[in-house]
Amino acid sequence: MRLAILSDIHANVAALVAVLADIDHRGVDDIVQLGDLVGYNSFPSETLALVQTRGIRGVHGNHDLMACGALSLDHCGPLARRAIEWTRGALSPAELAYLAALPGQLRPAGGVICLHSMLGDPVGRVRGREGFHEVSLELRRFDPEIEICCTGHTHRPGAVEIGGDGVVRHIGATLRLTAGAFWFINPGSVGQPRDSDPRAAYAVLDHESREVAFHRVAYDDARLSRDNARRGLADGKSRRRLAERLGRSTLAAARAVARFFDSAR
């Protein structure tokens, strides 16, 4: 089974449209999302509509829980708080109920668990080699069959291997998951990457060949940036950097996004 893994879309439907178009060319069998469908950006309804239309299963993230009132806003900074407060007013009762009903974990394949961050904790971050080792032991105690944990939250793609050589971090386009080791796979963020690459990020896990491939997709965020600014949600520095980086190279993707917006509004 080839599994596309998305995370931290954060109401950036432009990035999601571009990522799904890229996924459709790769012949995956299933798509999952690791939480934080909403927050930061100004197209939460369009994002939820597309996720539901495509039948994408997933888990809740901390921003999803804050939006539906299941988690305190004390867990976020000023920009995130402002976006969540706006999102609460923008979503319908049915959309808020959808977020509230998202589970904390998902098991898409044998030996694979999907979480937003840690088991039972969508807010905390795994820190350092010792932290990853402790969390892997916790997951193995929870279910000895688990050998791959797909997790998001940090907005940074990569993998952590826990095996005979200790705890090893991997960053690369394609990785082979060695047998007998425990693996954490973070696909990065679709809607708000926090590494040096502003393009949308996702990963594809081939469960049979035990390979994971990390992908980046360019998209045009002009409409998103304008709408964020109009609603007081813009992060000016990151938006200017992204606009300069992408330029005019994704006109086709921009047109696809515009068509989706026109049909969804």
N, C-alpha and C positions, 0 to 999 in steps of 0.2 A: 504494500500500500504506500502510495506517495501522498504525504500530508503537507499541505501548505499551512504555515503558522504565522498568524498576524497578531500584533499586540499594539496597545496604546495608540489607537486611531485618533482619539481625542477630537471627535466632531469635525475632522478634516476630510470631508467627503471627496474633495478633489484628489487627494492622495489615495484614498481608498479606491476610487474609480480607476485610477492609473494602475494600482497594484493588481486589482482584479483582472484588468485587461491583460497584464503581463502573465498572471497565473493561468489564464485561459489558454495561453499558447504552450503551456508546459505539461499539460495532460495529467494534472493531479487527480487523485481519487476523492479527496475530502479537504475541507478548509475549516480551521478552528481559529478562534480569537481568544486572546489571553487577558481580556479586560481593559478597562478605561476606554470604552466606546465614546464617552462624552468628556467634556471639560476642555478648557483653554480656547477652543475655536467655536465658531458661530453657526455650524450646520449640524446640530445634534439630531433633529428630526430626519433630515435627509440621510444621515449616516445610519440611524436605526432602521429606516425603511429599506435601505440597500442591503444591510446585513440580514434582515428578515426575508427579503425577497429572494436572496441567494441561499437561504437556509443554512447560514453559517452558525454552527454551534459554538458556545463559548462560556466563559466564566465571568464573574464580576471583578471589577477593579475598584480601587479606593475612590476614584472619581465617580464611578457609577453609583456606589453606595452613598457618597455624599450628596449626589444629585437627588436621589430618591429619599433622603432623610434618614438612612440607616446608619450613617457614620457622621461624626461631628466634623465641622469645618476647621476644627483646631489642628487638623493634620495637614494643612496646606498653607502656602504663602499667599500674599496679597493678590497677585494676578490670578492664581488658581481659585481663590475664594470668590473674586469678582466674577469669574467665568461660571463657577458653579451656581452662584446666586442668580445670574442671568439665565442659566440653563434651566433651573427649576421653574422659572416663569415661562420659558419657551416651550417646554414639553407638555404634552397632554397627560391626563391621568392614566390613560392606557400605556403611554410610552414610559412613564415613571414606574408603572406596575411591571412592565417588561424588564426594566433594569433591576427592580427589587427581586424579581423571580430568577435572575441568573444565579447559577450554582457557584459554589466556591471552588469546585474541582471538576475536572472532566477526564474521562478515560477513553480516548479515541482508538487505542490499539493496545494489544498485550504488552505489559511492561512499561507503558507510557502514561504519565500523569501530566495534566495541564493545570497550572496555577497562575495567579497574577504575580504573586511574589513568593510567599511561603505558605505552608499548609496551615489553614485557619487564620492567616494573617496577611491581608492584602496591602498593608501599610509598611511593615518592616522591610528592611533591606538586609540581604546576606552580605556580610563584610569580611573580607580576608579569607585566606586559605582555611583557617581553622573554622570559620563560620560555615563555609561550604561543606566541610567534612562533617560538622555536627548536624547540618540540615539533611545531608545524605543519610546519615544514620537514623535520624528521626523518620524519614520517609521509608527506609527499609523496615523499621519497626512497625510502621503503619501498615505496610504491605511488602513482604519480602520479595515479591515478584517485580517491583518497580526497579527499573534500571535507567530510565530516561525521564527527566523532569523538564518540561517546557515551561519557561517562566519569563515574564516581562518586567515591567515596572521601572527599570533603570533607563530605558530608551537607548541602550547601547548593545549592539549585536555582538555575539561571540558565544563560546562554549567553555565549560569547565569540566575537566576530566578528573575523576578520583579513582585511582588505581594503584598499580604496583610502584609507580614513580611518584606517589603522593598526589598532591593537588596541582594540576597543570591548567593554565588558561590558554585557550586557543582563539586566535583571530585569523580568519582567512576566508576565501571564497567557498571552498569545499573542504569538508573534513570527513574522514572515515572513523566511525565510532568503534573503538576497539572492544572486543567481547570481554566480559568479566569486569569491566569498569562501570562506575556510575557516572552518568552524564547530565549536566545542566545545559540546556539549549535556550539561549535568549535571541529571538529573531530581530531585536531592535524595535524601533517605533515606526509605524506607518505615518502617523500624523505630526510627530514632533521629535525627530532625531536629535540626540544630544552628543553625537560624536562629531568628527570633523567633516562629515558628509551630509549635506542638507536633504538629499534625496530620500524618498520613502523607503523603508526597510522591511523585509520579511524573509522567511526561510522556508525551505522545502525539505522535509525529512522523508527519506526512502526507508521504510521500516524493514524491507527485505534485504536490501544491500547494505544497510546500516551506514548510509551516507547522508550528510546534511549539507545543503548548499544555501549560502546567504546571498540574497539578491538586493539590488538597489534600483529604484525606478524614479526617473525624473518626471516632474509634473509642473503645470503652470498654476501658481497659487495667487495670481493677481486678484481674482474675484474674492477669494478667501481673505486676503490682506485688506482689501477695501471694506469688506463687511465687518471684519474684526475691528478695524479702526472706527467704523461708524458706530459700533456698539461699545466702544471703550475696552475692547479685549486685546488690542494689538500689542505684541512685543516688537517694538519698532526695529531694534537692532537685528534680531534674527530674521525678520521679514525682509528688510533691505538686503541682507546678505544672501538670502535665498533667491530673491528676484534677480540680483546681479549674477548669481551663479548659473541660474537656469536660462536667463535671457529668452530668446525666441525659439529654443530648440525643441519645444514640446507643443507646437501649435495644434497638432492632431489631437493630443490628449486634452488640450484646453477646449477644443470644440466638443469632444465627447463629454467633458464635465459640464459645459454650458447646456448641452442637450439634456443631460440628466437633471440639472437644476430646473430647467424650464418645465420638464415633465413632473417634477416632484413638488414644486411650489403650488 
